[in-house]
Each structure stands twice: as C-alpha cells, then as structure tokens.
Amino acid sequence: MTKDRHPPPNNNRKLGSQDHDIESKTDRRRYSDYFEFAPVGYFTFDRDGVILNVNPDGALLLGTERRRLLNQPFVAYIASDSRAVFEAHCRGLFQAGEKQTCDLRLLIDDGRSPWVQLESVPIRNGHGAFDQIRTVIKEITDRKLTEDKLRKARDGLAQTVNDRTTELEKINEQLRTQVFECEMAEAALRDSENKYSTLVKDALIGVYINKDGKIEFANDKFAAIYGYPKNDLIGMESTILVHPEDRTRVEEMRKKRLRGEKVPSEYEIRGLKKNGDTIWVMRSLSLINYQDGPAVSGIVQDMTKRRMAEQALRESDKELRILSNQLLSTEEKERKRIARELHDGIGQALSAIKFSVENSLRELRRSPDHAEFKSLETVIPLTQKTIEEVRRIVKDLRPSILDDLGILATITWFCREFRKVYASIRIIIEIEIQESDIHSPLKTVIYRILQEALNNVAKHSRADRVHLSLHKKDNGVELTVHDNGAGFDLSEALSLQPSRRGFGLTSMRERAELSGGKFGIESVIGKGTTIWVKWQK
C-alpha cells in the first residue's frame, strides 16, 4: 500500500482563521454602528488642523454635508476671536503629547455662533511620531448662558455687601471648570480595528450600549464611573446602576425610546456605584441598530462634583442674603438709636438753652443797662433754627410716627412733607389695606422704598404728578409708585454694571428682595416710570 506523499490539509487551522475573520468583522461592524450613531461630533485632523474624517453628528454641528468638510481647514468654521485658542490647543497637544481641552465659538453659515468644547488626544503614526489629532466636540452654549446668568446674579449680590463674595466667586469658578467632562476624538470608518480599539480604550467619557435592558458594551471610563470591573458589567441589568427611586422613570423612557416615542435624549439621574455610593450622572442617549436589532447607545458623565458645587453656591447665596438682611436691620436699629439720642439729648438741651436765654433776656430788659445785652437776642432765633434742624435730621433718620402710628399714617405724613419741598409735584395717594395686614418689619421696608422712589422722582423724572398705591392683593401686599415724567431707556440702564446703575434702584431692589418681595420697574421714554413691589404671605 503506497503512502500519500502529501498530508491532508489542516482544516482546523483554516476554520480558526475563518472564525477570527468573522469575529473581526463583527467587532468592526459594532464600532462602525457606534461611530455612525454616536450622539457627539467626532473629528480627525492632521497637524495643520485639516479635517480628515468626521461623523454625521460632527457634520450636523457645523451645519453642512459630511463630504464638504473633508480636506477643509477646521479653522474656517471657528469665530475669529476663537481661532487663536484652537491654534494654541493644537500646539499644546503635540508639545505635551497628552489630552488637551479648550472652549471656543464656532461660526456657522446660517449665522449661528454656538459655544463648543473640544477634548483631543494626539495620535502616533507607524513611526511613533504624532501626526494626527482625534477630537470630540460637544455644544455647550446652554452651559455658557447659565454661567453668565450665575455670574451676573453673583456680582449683583456682591455689590450690596461690600464685595463679600470671595468664597462665592471661588465656587462659581469651580462650577465653570467642572461642569462637563467632554468627549474625545472620532474614529474613521475605514480605520483598522486596532485604531478604533485605541480610541474606545482612551475615551474620556463613559460609553455603553444597552440592548434589551442589558449592558452589551462598556468602555473603561464607564466602568470607572460606577466602580465595577469592565467584565462584570457585560450582561448586567442596566437598572442595577440606577438609584432605586429613579429606576421606574429610566426604564419607562428606555421602552418609549425603543417604540419611537419622543423622550429627552439627555437627562440627569442618580446612579449607584458598586460600593453603594450615590452619584449624579448625565446621560446622553440615542437609538441605534445593533446586532440586527434596536438598542440604545449612551454616553455617561459623572456630574457629582458639579451638583456639590451648585449646592455650595445655593448655600452661599442664602448666607449672603441673611447677612445683607442683618446689615439692613442693624442700619435701621442704629438710625432709631441716633434719632432717639438726638431728640432726647441734643434736642432737649437746645430747648433748655433757648428757654434759659429767653428768661435771662426778660430779666435784663428791666435793668437800665439792657441795651448792652441786645446782641444776645440773636442767639434765640439761631438756637430755634438749630432745634428745627435737629428735628429734621431725626425725621430723616427714623420718623417717630412710623413707630407710634404705623405705616399708613407715615405715608400720609411723608407725602405732605415732600410737597412742602416740591410743591410742583402733585401726589395722589390710594391706600386699600389695613395697618394690621402689614407686619412690623415690612413697614420699615415700605417706608424706605417709598422714600427712595419719591427722591428719584424729584431728582430725575421732571414729573408733575405721582400716583402712589398700597393695596392688599392676593393675600399679599403690593406697593406701586408711578410718575408721568420723562422716563428712561430701561434696557440700557439694566445693561450697566450694578455699580453704575445708581444707588437708588439697587437699594430699592435689595430691600424688596431681602424682605421676601419681588421688585419690578417699567419705564417708557416720554411717558414716565412705574416701580412696583409685591410681597406674598
């Protein structure tokens, strides 16, 4: 029997190679699906910032077709005041050889100029040199607007308490720099499996895929956020990572998303780490086709530090308001004390001096030499004038009528005194509230706001008529002061820094808000100004 000179083919080796090819194709299809449907913009740039590749969300962010972006300089889509930021960002990447982050403004053809955040890593070529940049881009316009509002609110409060906002500014700065962890660079569809694997491995945000309620894919960052080994997450019920009180809502949104119903694509929830700690996470989700079926692709960012910063900001704001209220209360107490001392001390002493001088002059007029003391008679009107000035100062500091008769009588008295000085301005008083409906601390606030409002009318408005009303409305109190004066450009006045708006408006707003009220002002050039304050019980 002759032996075969050629051994039979090794079918096991051939089958193994086929299995490996099938595996590789499956992984590449998985990466391709995630790349195409990822809810972020992925870009690849060369050293000069030219776009080599971009995913659909990246093209949508720049407002043009994907094919039109290839081989175009990215700087053409950046606002002129942000181009230097991008150039410095690229230089820093190749100099440091590690991740870099920056914020800048884009310039879109439709006229929009959104804020975005770039987070990039440099990529080495086959020779070990950096020659490409992979970047993730996410729009942060809402965050920038929120930061701007927070900054304006913080500056306004700081002005009222002599710049006591060092701690508040520090918290706001932390909030600004820690609001979001952003995404990294996109992977080219035709790149090798090794390149895309590197991108996923080095991702700066948590990435996962949820199919049929179970986690099918998770990157290292996702595992780190929840404190699990990555292998333990695969096949896990996704609700295990959600706080029990949020699970029903999250699962219902997942089912609605799979049914094609409209649900938020981005939201914050409480998560559970492996050690049982509660964290806050931001989820950005989109529906994809994964392994021949619908699935949810998600990006997760840990927002716990931001939540803590916001809480610290709210507590600081509360403490600042309490301090401001205490300062105003102390001021009123000091005014009352000084007024009482002026009235009981200097005022009575001056009256005694005047009485004594008058008695002495009466005695001297009976003597034959009374002409020599005639110069003393000038002391009496001078003393009387000084007594009247002391009385005026006492009234300005704290009118006793406010404590003795209440706010309603004080309003009538103050308007009468105002007319004595500004006779050309007519005041119409409309009061529809009982004294008992206004609690004691609020009476002082109402008086001070009215005092400042009428002073502003006299100094700036050139009005000849003022309508003043104090009403009980919706179980609360409403004060309105309207004049028919020149008015002013309200938008221009509000655009000024708090320190340039004038102390009057700032003082009225401060007193109203610190007493729990809502302050408003309306003005039309040529038609006058209306100031209103509402307090709810």
C-alpha positions, 0 to 999 in steps of 0.5 A: 500500500503506497503512502500519500506523499502529501498530508491532508490539509489542516482544516482546523487551522483554516476554520480558526482563521475563518472564525477570527475573520468573522469575529473581526468583522463583527467587532468592526461592524459594532464600532462602525454602528457606534461611530455612525450613531454616536450622539457627539461630533467626532473629528480627525485632523492632521497637524495643520488642523485639516479635517480628515474624517468626521461623523454625521453628528460632527457634520450636523454641528457645523451645519453642512454635508459630511463630504464638504468638510473633508480636506477643509481647514477646521479653522474656517468654521471657528469665530475669529476671536476663537481661532487663536485658542484652537491654534494654541490647543493644537500646539499644546497637544503635540508639545505635551503629547497628552489630552488637551481641552479648550472652549471656543465659538464656532461660526456657522453659515446660517449665522449661528455662533454656538459655544463648543468644547473640544477634548483631543488626544494626539495620535502616533503614526507607524513611526511613533511620531504624532501626526494626527489629532482625534477630537470630540466636540460637544455644544455647550452654549446652554452651559455658557448662558447659565454661567453668565446668568450665575455670574451676573446674579453673583456680582449683583449680590456682591455689590450690596455687601461690600464685595463679600463674595470671595468664597462665592466667586471661588465656587462659581469658578469651580462650577465653570471648570467642572461642569462637563467632562467632554468627549474625545476624538472620532474614529474613521470608518475605514480605520483598522480595528486596532485604531478604533480599539485605541480610541474606545480604550482612551475615551474620556467619557463613559460609553455603553450600549444597552440592548434589551435592558442589558449592558452589551458594551462598556468602555473603561471610563464607564466602568470607572464611573460606577466602580465595577470591573469592565467584565462584570458589567457585560450582561448586567441589568442596566437598572442595577446602576440606577438609584432605586427611586429613579429606576421606574422613570429610566426604564419607562423612557428606555421602552418609549425610546425603543417604540419611537416615542419622543423622550429627552435624549439627555437627562440627569439621574442618580446612579449607584456605584458598586460600593453603594455610593450615590452619584449624579450622572448625565446621560446622553442617549440615542437609538441605534441598530445593533446586532440586527436589532434596536438598542440604545447607545449612551454616553455617561458623565459623572456630574457629582462634583458639579451638583456639590458645587451648585449646592455650595453656591445655593448655600452661599447665596442664602448666607449672603442674603441673611447677612445683607438682611442683618446689615439692613436691620442693624442700619435701621436699629442704629438710625432709631438709636441716633434719632432717639439720642438726638431728640432726647439729648441734643434736642432737649438741651437746645430747648433748655438753652433757648428757654434759659436765654429767653428768661435771662433776656426778660430779666435784663430788659428791666435793668437800665443797662439792657441795651448792652445785652441786645446782641444776645437776642440773636442767639434765640432765633439761631438756637430755634433754627438749630432745634428745627434742624435737629428735628429734621435730621431725626425725621430723616433718620427714623420718623417717630410716627412710623413707630407710634402710628404705623405705616399708613399714617407715615405715608400720609405724613411723608407725602405732605412733607415732600410737597412742602419741598416740591410743591410742583409735584402733585401726589395722589395717594390710594391706600386699600389695606389695613395697618394690621395686614402689614407686619412690623418689619415690612413697614420699615421696608415700605417706608424706605422704598417709598422714600427712595422712589419719591427722591428719584422722582424729584431728582430725575423724572421732571414729573408733575404728578405721582400716583402712589398705591398700597393695596392688599392683593392676593393675600399679599401686599403690593406697593406701586409708585408711578410718575408721568415724567420723562422716563428712561431707556430701561434696557440700557440702564439694566445693561450697566454694571450694578455699580453704575446703575445708581444707588437708588434702584439697587437699594430699592431692589435689595430691600424688596428682595431681602424682605421676601418681595419681588421688585419690578420697574417699567419705564417708557421714554416720554411717558414716565416710570412705574416701580412696583413691589409685591410681597406674598404671605 
